[in-house]
């Protein structure tokens, strides 16, 4: 008996050793880009806090940056986490089309908006992390595209929560204003992120954080208020602690936990702050943020789908005919407005870059 126990302990120890080697195995699995640079060799606007190496050189041809998808540099994991997330969302969408009539059921359109906006923000993020290293102009332009995707995802979250997750009492308080306010906050968040990026190193960090984080935090609080209110109602009810009465609540709880956890890693450069130069390929806080956001999105989609199936009597009662079409129209207006904001800020960046290039030639 003792021999069997010792054998199992030995196997467990070996397995733990193998788990500890995962970062090294991942590092060795991908070929390193031959000419990656150190932080001191690239312009300041490309440098990540506590990331010392793995930067791709500027002004290469587009093929170089596309092929870097399969090479090791300090953006590889950021690219792949959201690329895989995009594929997961697309696969989920394909599966839902088997049971949801998106063409003929207007009540399914908020769910479709959530799916499209989720795929958009993940795709735009993938593109930004893959191609933004080509030049200063590309850096700003692709991340502005990323911010448009974030604004669309905020809208998709808001409309899904308002349409499917909301309780009747909260709906009575915010009906008529919830989605217009949500749309405005999406555009404000897009502007705050774009402007904060534009003034990234000319303003104190706390000012940039106010411009970027605060609008997004306000938007999240408003967009998710139907879910928070539903938690309160559920907690005060006789079914408290029993997710079987509403299986979607478990996934709503998951999406909130994953999002709040991701917010910490988005705002705090850990663990690379504790191990400067040792997280250049794997282990960056932004990579953790990406993974948590994918998990948040998957939980959110599943929760909204379950609410779509199980709360039909309620949302049909609360939403008048034509309201779903209005939300689709508002989604398109949000897309146009946020795109115009990004293009306006990109034009400002383009003038700034041209001015700097002109000065360097004199």
ABEGO torsion letter per residue (X at the ends): XAAAAAAAAAAAAAAAAAAAAAAAAAAAABBBBAABBBAAABBAAABBBGBABGBBBBGBBAAAAAAAAABBBAAAAAAAAAAAAAAAAAAAAAAAAAABBAAABAAAAAAAAAAAAAAAAAAAAAAAAAAAAABAAAAAAAAAAAAAAAAAAAAAAAAAAAAAABBAAAAAAABGAAAAAAAAAAAAAAAAAAAAAAAAAABBAAAAAAAAAAAAAAAAAAAAAAAAAAAAAAAABAABGBAAABAAAAAAAAAAAAAAAAAAAAABBOAAAABBGAAAABGBAAAAAAAAAAAAAAAAAAAAAAAAAAAAAAAAAABBBGAAAAAAAAAAAAAAAAAAAAAAAAAAAAAAAAAAAAAAAX
